[in-house]
Amino acid sequence: MDDDLIPKNPFDFELATVLVNDSVRRDAVPRKIERKFIEFTKNDRHFSKYYEAVFILFKTGMRISEFCGLTIDDIDFKAKTVRIERQLMRGSNMKLIIENPKTEAGDRVIPVSDEVCDCFKAIIERRPKPSKEPVVGGVSGFLFLDKNGMPMVALHWEHYFKHIRQKYNKTYKEEIPKITPHVCRHTYCSNMAKSGINPKTLQYLMGHSDISVTFNTYTHIKFEDAKEDLRRSKII
């Protein structure tokens, strides 16, 4: 249940596809690629409607299921915070379900920047008003609705990110790395770690129950990052 396997058919998979190989670090993209992806989405005539969501995912590090589970009431513009207390997922029978965050630490309130607040405002302003508000597990007011008026789930965003990357590569004849909502999460964590943020603060923002996950899996520190950190600390 904690690993989100039971809501999906726990018998319809190969073991190798669900066991995490701790020796392999997760992918993050450099800031330059992040900026290119965000700017392309913002300026593209078709994909610009997804710009705010892409920006938020890169700048908050939320799990995509947490992002899909957000409602209008979870955004506090006065306090500039986002309350994360649920995940929205689709089960094996294609039915939408509400689950608690992946871990107890996943239930959190995160502060957000003015830019992220502006993105949420734009999303809410453009949000269609369905004739009947969809309700899942007693929850309503989801930020994103599909063409059928139902809340969007992770698979929607996986497809959008894939198509944005494909169009970028076709437009600029340049291969950028695979970018998914989960890559946004890894990238956020790595960027925050490189900025010198307190490790326990980063653990809280990511919603990790164990700080070893924050450092061993989600951060990508290289030689140049270490060198810059030492220079900033006036050690070298």
CYANA upper distance limits for C-alpha pairs under 8 A (distance plus 0.5 A):
  1 MET  CA      5 LEU  CA      6.41
  1 MET  CA      6 ILE  CA      5.74
  1 MET  CA      7 PRO  CA      7.71
  2 ASP  CA    102 LYS  CA      6.36
  2 ASP  CA    103 THR  CA      7.36
  3 ASP  CA    102 LYS  CA      7.41
  4 ASP  CA      8 LYS  CA      7.69
  4 ASP  CA    102 LYS  CA      7.97
  5 LEU  CA      9 ASN  CA      7.44
  5 LEU  CA     10 PRO  CA      6.00
  6 ILE  CA     10 PRO  CA      5.86
  7 PRO  CA     91 GLY  CA      5.89
  7 PRO  CA     92 SER  CA      7.42
  8 LYS  CA     90 ARG  CA      8.41
  8 LYS  CA     91 GLY  CA      5.43
  8 LYS  CA     92 SER  CA      5.08
  9 ASN  CA     91 GLY  CA      8.30
  9 ASN  CA     92 SER  CA      6.05
 13 PHE  CA     17 THR  CA      7.51
 13 PHE  CA     18 VAL  CA      8.37
 14 GLU  CA     18 VAL  CA      7.83
 15 LEU  CA     19 LEU  CA      6.82
 22 ASP  CA    217 THR  CA      7.83
 24 VAL  CA    217 THR  CA      8.41
 25 ARG  CA    216 ASN  CA      7.96
 25 ARG  CA    217 THR  CA      5.88
 25 ARG  CA    218 TYR  CA      7.56
 25 ARG  CA    220 HIS  CA      8.40
 26 ARG  CA    186 HIS  CA      7.40
 26 ARG  CA    217 THR  CA      6.53
 26 ARG  CA    218 TYR  CA      6.53
 27 ASP  CA    183 VAL  CA      6.74
 27 ASP  CA    186 HIS  CA      7.12
 27 ASP  CA    187 THR  CA      8.20
 28 ALA  CA    183 VAL  CA      6.09
 28 ALA  CA    184 CYS  CA      7.74
 28 ALA  CA    186 HIS  CA      5.75
 28 ALA  CA    187 THR  CA      4.96
 28 ALA  CA    190 SER  CA      7.76
 28 ALA  CA    220 HIS  CA      7.70
 29 VAL  CA     33 ILE  CA      6.66
 29 VAL  CA     34 GLU  CA      6.89
 29 VAL  CA    177 PRO  CA      7.81
 29 VAL  CA    179 ILE  CA      8.34
 29 VAL  CA    183 VAL  CA      7.89
 29 VAL  CA    187 THR  CA      6.38
 30 PRO  CA     34 GLU  CA      6.81
 30 PRO  CA    187 THR  CA      8.13
 31 ARG  CA     35 ARG  CA      6.62
 31 ARG  CA    191 ASN  CA      8.47
 32 LYS  CA     36 LYS  CA      6.79
 33 ILE  CA     37 PHE  CA      6.62
 33 ILE  CA    176 ILE  CA      7.62
 34 GLU  CA     38 ILE  CA      6.68
 34 GLU  CA     58 PHE  CA      8.38
 35 ARG  CA     39 GLU  CA      6.45
 36 LYS  CA     40 PHE  CA      6.48
 37 PHE  CA     41 THR  CA      6.72
 37 PHE  CA    165 ARG  CA      8.11
 37 PHE  CA    168 TYR  CA      8.39
 38 ILE  CA     42 LYS  CA      6.68
 38 ILE  CA     51 TYR  CA      7.35
 38 ILE  CA     54 VAL  CA      7.24
 38 ILE  CA     55 PHE  CA      6.96
 39 GLU  CA     43 ASN  CA      6.68
 40 PHE  CA     44 ASP  CA      6.41
 40 PHE  CA    168 TYR  CA      7.60
 41 THR  CA     47 PHE  CA      6.01
 41 THR  CA     48 SER  CA      5.70
 41 THR  CA     50 TYR  CA      7.56
 41 THR  CA     51 TYR  CA      5.89
 41 THR  CA     54 VAL  CA      8.45
 41 THR  CA    164 ILE  CA      7.43
 42 LYS  CA     47 PHE  CA      7.72
 42 LYS  CA     48 SER  CA      5.11
 42 LYS  CA     49 LYS  CA      8.34
 42 LYS  CA     50 TYR  CA      8.30
 42 LYS  CA     51 TYR  CA      5.49
 43 ASN  CA     47 PHE  CA      8.48
 43 ASN  CA     48 SER  CA      6.51
 44 ASP  CA     48 SER  CA      5.81
 47 PHE  CA     51 TYR  CA      7.48
 47 PHE  CA    164 ILE  CA      7.42
 50 TYR  CA     54 VAL  CA      6.82
 51 TYR  CA     55 PHE  CA      6.63
 52 GLU  CA     56 ILE  CA      6.62
 52 GLU  CA    116 VAL  CA      8.48
 52 GLU  CA    119 CYS  CA      5.41
 52 GLU  CA    120 PHE  CA      7.68
 52 GLU  CA    122 ALA  CA      8.03
 52 GLU  CA    123 ILE  CA      7.51
 53 ALA  CA     57 LEU  CA      6.68
 53 ALA  CA    119 CYS  CA      7.97
 54 VAL  CA     58 PHE  CA      6.80
 54 VAL  CA    181 PRO  CA      8.43
 55 PHE  CA     59 LYS  CA      6.59
 55 PHE  CA    116 VAL  CA      7.89
 55 PHE  CA    119 CYS  CA      8.21
 56 ILE  CA     60 THR  CA      6.33
 56 ILE  CA    116 VAL  CA      6.36
 56 ILE  CA    119 CYS  CA      7.69
 57 LEU  CA     61 GLY  CA      6.19
 57 LEU  CA     62 MET  CA      6.62
 57 LEU  CA     64 ILE  CA      8.25
 57 LEU  CA     67 PHE  CA      8.37
 57 LEU  CA    181 PRO  CA      7.19
 57 LEU  CA    184 CYS  CA      6.36
 57 LEU  CA    185 ARG  CA      7.30
 58 PHE  CA    184 CYS  CA      5.18
 58 PHE  CA    185 ARG  CA      6.97
 58 PHE  CA    187 THR  CA      7.50
 58 PHE  CA    188 TYR  CA      6.29
 59 LYS  CA    116 VAL  CA      7.92
 59 LYS  CA    188 TYR  CA      6.64
 60 THR  CA    112 VAL  CA      7.77
 60 THR  CA    185 ARG  CA      8.08
 60 THR  CA    188 TYR  CA      7.26
 61 GLY  CA    184 CYS  CA      6.98
 61 GLY  CA    185 ARG  CA      4.61
 61 GLY  CA    186 HIS  CA      7.71
 61 GLY  CA    187 THR  CA      8.29
 61 GLY  CA    188 TYR  CA      5.75
 61 GLY  CA    189 CYS  CA      7.12
 61 GLY  CA    205 LEU  CA      8.23
 61 GLY  CA    206 MET  CA      6.91
 62 MET  CA     66 GLU  CA      6.75
 62 MET  CA     67 PHE  CA      6.71
 62 MET  CA    185 ARG  CA      6.68
 62 MET  CA    206 MET  CA      7.48
 63 ARG  CA     67 PHE  CA      6.80
 63 ARG  CA    181 PRO  CA      8.14
 63 ARG  CA    182 HIS  CA      7.28
 63 ARG  CA    185 ARG  CA      7.18
 64 ILE  CA     68 CYS  CA      6.64
 64 ILE  CA    154 ALA  CA      6.37
 64 ILE  CA    181 PRO  CA      6.56
 64 ILE  CA    182 HIS  CA      7.38
 65 SER  CA     69 GLY  CA      6.68
 65 SER  CA     87 GLN  CA      5.41
 65 SER  CA     88 LEU  CA      5.84
 65 SER  CA     89 MET  CA      6.72
 65 SER  CA    153 VAL  CA      7.43
 65 SER  CA    154 ALA  CA      6.53
 66 GLU  CA     70 LEU  CA      7.01
 66 GLU  CA     84 ILE  CA      7.11
 66 GLU  CA     85 GLU  CA      8.26
 66 GLU  CA     86 ARG  CA      6.59
 66 GLU  CA     87 GLN  CA      5.05
 66 GLU  CA     88 LEU  CA      7.13
 66 GLU  CA    101 PRO  CA      7.75
 67 PHE  CA     87 GLN  CA      8.12
 68 CYS  CA     87 GLN  CA      7.47
 68 CYS  CA     88 LEU  CA      6.18
 68 CYS  CA     89 MET  CA      8.49
 68 CYS  CA    142 PHE  CA      7.95
 68 CYS  CA    143 LEU  CA      8.05
 68 CYS  CA    144 PHE  CA      7.88
 68 CYS  CA    151 PRO  CA      7.99
 68 CYS  CA    152 MET  CA      6.88
 68 CYS  CA    153 VAL  CA      6.18
 68 CYS  CA    154 ALA  CA      7.43
 69 GLY  CA     86 ARG  CA      6.39
 69 GLY  CA     87 GLN  CA      5.41
 69 GLY  CA     88 LEU  CA      4.99
 69 GLY  CA     98 ILE  CA      8.17
 69 GLY  CA    142 PHE  CA      7.18
 70 LEU  CA     74 ASP  CA      6.69
 70 LEU  CA     84 ILE  CA      7.58
 70 LEU  CA     86 ARG  CA      8.12
 70 LEU  CA    142 PHE  CA      6.39
 70 LEU  CA    143 LEU  CA      6.91
 71 THR  CA     75 ILE  CA      7.90
 71 THR  CA    140 SER  CA      7.39
 71 THR  CA    141 GLY  CA      5.42
 71 THR  CA    142 PHE  CA      4.73
 71 THR  CA    143 LEU  CA      5.94
 72 ILE  CA    124 ILE  CA      7.73
 72 ILE  CA    141 GLY  CA      6.16
 72 ILE  CA    142 PHE  CA      6.99
 72 ILE  CA    143 LEU  CA      6.71
 73 ASP  CA    141 GLY  CA      7.99
 74 ASP  CA     82 VAL  CA      6.21
 74 ASP  CA     83 ARG  CA      5.52
 74 ASP  CA     84 ILE  CA      7.78
 75 ILE  CA     80 LYS  CA      8.15
 75 ILE  CA     81 THR  CA      6.75
 75 ILE  CA     82 VAL  CA      5.36
 75 ILE  CA     83 ARG  CA      7.15
 75 ILE  CA    120 PHE  CA      8.27
 76 ASP  CA     80 LYS  CA      6.08
 76 ASP  CA     81 THR  CA      5.80
 76 ASP  CA     82 VAL  CA      6.78
 77 PHE  CA     81 THR  CA      7.25
 77 PHE  CA    117 CYS  CA      7.03
 79 ALA  CA    111 PRO  CA      8.47
 80 LYS  CA    111 PRO  CA      6.36
 80 LYS  CA    112 VAL  CA      6.14
 80 LYS  CA    113 SER  CA      7.54
 80 LYS  CA    114 ASP  CA      7.96
 80 LYS  CA    117 CYS  CA      7.21
 81 THR  CA    109 VAL  CA      6.95
 81 THR  CA    110 ILE  CA      5.95
 81 THR  CA    111 PRO  CA      4.83
 81 THR  CA    112 VAL  CA      6.05
 82 VAL  CA    109 VAL  CA      6.07
 82 VAL  CA    110 ILE  CA      5.88
 82 VAL  CA    111 PRO  CA      7.01
 82 VAL  CA    112 VAL  CA      7.63
 83 ARG  CA    107 ASP  CA      8.47
 83 ARG  CA    108 ARG  CA      6.65
 83 ARG  CA    109 VAL  CA      4.86
 83 ARG  CA    110 ILE  CA      7.05
 84 ILE  CA    101 PRO  CA      8.32
 84 ILE  CA    106 GLY  CA      7.77
 84 ILE  CA    107 ASP  CA      6.14
 84 ILE  CA    108 ARG  CA      5.85
 84 ILE  CA    109 VAL  CA      6.43
 84 ILE  CA    110 ILE  CA      8.26
 85 GLU  CA    100 ASN  CA      6.99
 85 GLU  CA    101 PRO  CA      6.58
 85 GLU  CA    106 GLY  CA      7.72
 85 GLU  CA    107 ASP  CA      5.17
 85 GLU  CA    108 ARG  CA      7.06
 86 ARG  CA     98 ILE  CA      7.10
 86 ARG  CA     99 GLU  CA      6.20
 86 ARG  CA    100 ASN  CA      5.14
 86 ARG  CA    101 PRO  CA      5.60
 86 ARG  CA    107 ASP  CA      7.91
 87 GLN  CA     98 ILE  CA      6.20
 87 GLN  CA     99 GLU  CA      5.57
 87 GLN  CA    100 ASN  CA      6.42
 87 GLN  CA    101 PRO  CA      6.22
 87 GLN  CA    102 LYS  CA      8.42
 88 LEU  CA     96 LEU  CA      7.53
 88 LEU  CA     97 ILE  CA      6.45
 88 LEU  CA     98 ILE  CA      5.39
 88 LEU  CA     99 GLU  CA      6.98
 88 LEU  CA    153 VAL  CA      7.20
 89 MET  CA     96 LEU  CA      6.25
 89 MET  CA     97 ILE  CA      5.92
 89 MET  CA     98 ILE  CA      6.95
 89 MET  CA     99 GLU  CA      8.02
 89 MET  CA    153 VAL  CA      6.58
 89 MET  CA    154 ALA  CA      7.74
 90 ARG  CA     94 MET  CA      5.96
 90 ARG  CA     95 LYS  CA      5.97
 90 ARG  CA     96 LEU  CA      4.94
 90 ARG  CA     97 ILE  CA      6.41
 90 ARG  CA    153 VAL  CA      7.49
 91 GLY  CA     95 LYS  CA      5.95
 91 GLY  CA     96 LEU  CA      6.80
 91 GLY  CA     97 ILE  CA      7.18
 96 LEU  CA    136 VAL  CA      7.22
 97 ILE  CA    136 VAL  CA      6.94
 97 ILE  CA    137 GLY  CA      7.04
 98 ILE  CA    136 VAL  CA      7.18
 98 ILE  CA    137 GLY  CA      6.25
100 ASN  CA    107 ASP  CA      8.29
101 PRO  CA    105 ALA  CA      8.42
101 PRO  CA    106 GLY  CA      5.52
101 PRO  CA    107 ASP  CA      6.37
102 LYS  CA    106 GLY  CA      6.57
103 THR  CA    107 ASP  CA      7.97
103 THR  CA    207 GLY  CA      7.85
103 THR  CA    208 HIS  CA      7.61
103 THR  CA    209 SER  CA      6.82
104 GLU  CA    209 SER  CA      7.44
105 ALA  CA    204 TYR  CA      7.53
105 ALA  CA    207 GLY  CA      5.41
105 ALA  CA    208 HIS  CA      6.28
105 ALA  CA    209 SER  CA      5.69
106 GLY  CA    206 MET  CA      7.99
106 GLY  CA    207 GLY  CA      4.54
106 GLY  CA    208 HIS  CA      7.02
106 GLY  CA    209 SER  CA      8.12
107 ASP  CA    207 GLY  CA      7.62
108 ARG  CA    204 TYR  CA      8.17
108 ARG  CA    205 LEU  CA      8.34
108 ARG  CA    207 GLY  CA      7.57
110 ILE  CA    205 LEU  CA      6.82
112 VAL  CA    116 VAL  CA      6.60
112 VAL  CA    117 CYS  CA      7.34
113 SER  CA    117 CYS  CA      6.82
114 ASP  CA    118 ASP  CA      6.66
115 GLU  CA    119 CYS  CA      6.86
116 VAL  CA    120 PHE  CA      6.86
117 CYS  CA    121 LYS  CA      6.71
118 ASP  CA    122 ALA  CA      6.76
119 CYS  CA    123 ILE  CA      6.75
120 PHE  CA    124 ILE  CA      6.68
121 LYS  CA    125 GLU  CA      6.60
122 ALA  CA    126 ARG  CA      6.70
123 ILE  CA    127 ARG  CA      6.46
123 ILE  CA    143 LEU  CA      7.60
124 ILE  CA    143 LEU  CA      7.16
127 ARG  CA    143 LEU  CA      7.38
127 ARG  CA    144 PHE  CA      7.44
127 ARG  CA    145 LEU  CA      8.30
128 PRO  CA    145 LEU  CA      8.17
129 LYS  CA    133 GLU  CA      8.32
130 PRO  CA    149 GLY  CA      6.84
133 GLU  CA    140 SER  CA      7.26
133 GLU  CA    141 GLY  CA      7.60
134 PRO  CA    140 SER  CA      6.53
134 PRO  CA    141 GLY  CA      8.08
134 PRO  CA    149 GLY  CA      7.71
134 PRO  CA    150 MET  CA      6.58
134 PRO  CA    151 PRO  CA      7.83
135 VAL  CA    139 VAL  CA      5.85
135 VAL  CA    140 SER  CA      5.21
135 VAL  CA    141 GLY  CA      8.41
136 VAL  CA    140 SER  CA      7.09
142 PHE  CA    151 PRO  CA      6.64
143 LEU  CA    151 PRO  CA      8.11
144 PHE  CA    151 PRO  CA      6.21
144 PHE  CA    152 MET  CA      6.21
145 LEU  CA    149 GLY  CA      5.68
145 LEU  CA    150 MET  CA      5.52
145 LEU  CA    151 PRO  CA      4.84
145 LEU  CA    152 MET  CA      5.89
146 ASP  CA    150 MET  CA      5.90
146 ASP  CA    151 PRO  CA      6.62
146 ASP  CA    152 MET  CA      6.17
152 MET  CA    156 HIS  CA      6.69
152 MET  CA    157 TRP  CA      8.49
153 VAL  CA    157 TRP  CA      7.63
154 ALA  CA    158 GLU  CA      6.72
155 LEU  CA    159 HIS  CA      6.81
156 HIS  CA    160 TYR  CA      6.87
157 TRP  CA    161 PHE  CA      6.55
157 TRP  CA    181 PRO  CA      7.56
158 GLU  CA    162 LYS  CA      6.72
158 GLU  CA    180 THR  CA      6.57
158 GLU  CA    181 PRO  CA      7.23
159 HIS  CA    163 HIS  CA      6.70
160 TYR  CA    164 ILE  CA      6.64
161 PHE  CA    165 ARG  CA      6.74
161 PHE  CA    179 ILE  CA      7.16
161 PHE  CA    180 THR  CA      6.31
161 PHE  CA    181 PRO  CA      7.89
162 LYS  CA    166 GLN  CA      6.72
162 LYS  CA    178 LYS  CA      8.33
162 LYS  CA    179 ILE  CA      7.84
162 LYS  CA    180 THR  CA      7.72
163 HIS  CA    167 LYS  CA      6.65
164 ILE  CA    168 TYR  CA      6.62
165 ARG  CA    169 ASN  CA      6.64
165 ARG  CA    176 ILE  CA      7.86
165 ARG  CA    178 LYS  CA      7.89
165 ARG  CA    179 ILE  CA      7.76
166 GLN  CA    170 LYS  CA      6.67
167 LYS  CA    171 THR  CA      6.40
168 TYR  CA    172 TYR  CA      6.56
168 TYR  CA    173 LYS  CA      8.33
168 TYR  CA    174 GLU  CA      8.09
169 ASN  CA    173 LYS  CA      5.67
169 ASN  CA    174 GLU  CA      5.43
169 ASN  CA    175 GLU  CA      5.86
169 ASN  CA    176 ILE  CA      7.34
170 LYS  CA    174 GLU  CA      7.85
179 ILE  CA    183 VAL  CA      6.14
179 ILE  CA    184 CYS  CA      7.73
180 THR  CA    184 CYS  CA      7.01
181 PRO  CA    185 ARG  CA      7.20
182 HIS  CA    186 HIS  CA      6.94
183 VAL  CA    187 THR  CA      6.49
184 CYS  CA    188 TYR  CA      6.59
185 ARG  CA    189 CYS  CA      6.82
186 HIS  CA    190 SER  CA      6.72
186 HIS  CA    218 TYR  CA      5.78
186 HIS  CA    219 THR  CA      7.51
187 THR  CA    191 ASN  CA      6.55
187 THR  CA    218 TYR  CA      8.46
187 THR  CA    219 THR  CA      8.44
188 TYR  CA    192 MET  CA      6.60
189 CYS  CA    193 ALA  CA      6.65
189 CYS  CA    202 LEU  CA      7.84
189 CYS  CA    206 MET  CA      7.82
189 CYS  CA    214 THR  CA      8.13
189 CYS  CA    218 TYR  CA      6.68
189 CYS  CA    219 THR  CA      6.56
190 SER  CA    194 LYS  CA      6.67
190 SER  CA    218 TYR  CA      6.95
190 SER  CA    219 THR  CA      4.82
190 SER  CA    220 HIS  CA      6.02
190 SER  CA    221 ILE  CA      7.78
191 ASN  CA    195 SER  CA      6.74
192 MET  CA    196 GLY  CA      7.37
192 MET  CA    197 ILE  CA      6.61
192 MET  CA    202 LEU  CA      7.69
193 ALA  CA    197 ILE  CA      6.38
193 ALA  CA    199 PRO  CA      7.93
193 ALA  CA    202 LEU  CA      7.88
193 ALA  CA    219 THR  CA      7.24
194 LYS  CA    221 ILE  CA      7.57
194 LYS  CA    225 ASP  CA      7.19
194 LYS  CA    229 ASP  CA      8.30
196 GLY  CA    229 ASP  CA      8.35
197 ILE  CA    201 THR  CA      7.47
197 ILE  CA    202 LEU  CA      7.20
198 ASN  CA    202 LEU  CA      6.88
199 PRO  CA    203 GLN  CA      6.72
199 PRO  CA    211 ILE  CA      8.27
200 LYS  CA    204 TYR  CA      6.76
200 LYS  CA    211 ILE  CA      7.74
201 THR  CA    205 LEU  CA      6.74
202 LEU  CA    206 MET  CA      6.62
202 LEU  CA    214 THR  CA      8.08
203 GLN  CA    207 GLY  CA      6.61
203 GLN  CA    208 HIS  CA      5.93
203 GLN  CA    209 SER  CA      8.13
203 GLN  CA    210 ASP  CA      8.11
203 GLN  CA    211 ILE  CA      6.26
203 GLN  CA    214 THR  CA      6.52
204 TYR  CA    208 HIS  CA      6.99
206 MET  CA    214 THR  CA      8.11
208 HIS  CA    213 VAL  CA      7.31
208 HIS  CA    214 THR  CA      7.23
210 ASP  CA    214 THR  CA      7.77
211 ILE  CA    215 PHE  CA      7.07
212 SER  CA    216 ASN  CA      6.07
212 SER  CA    217 THR  CA      8.24
213 VAL  CA    217 THR  CA      5.87
213 VAL  CA    218 TYR  CA      7.38
214 THR  CA    218 TYR  CA      5.93
214 THR  CA    219 THR  CA      7.27
215 PHE  CA    219 THR  CA      5.92
221 ILE  CA    225 ASP  CA      6.36
221 ILE  CA    226 ALA  CA      7.43
222 LYS  CA    226 ALA  CA      6.85
223 PHE  CA    227 LYS  CA      6.62
224 GLU  CA    228 GLU  CA      6.58
225 ASP  CA    229 ASP  CA      6.64
226 ALA  CA    230 LEU  CA      6.75
227 LYS  CA    231 ARG  CA      6.77
228 GLU  CA    232 ARG  CA      6.59
229 ASP  CA    233 SER  CA      6.73
230 LEU  CA    234 LYS  CA      6.59
230 LEU  CA    235 ILE  CA      5.69
230 LEU  CA    236 ILE  CA      6.35
231 ARG  CA    235 ILE  CA      6.44
231 ARG  CA    236 ILE  CA      5.79
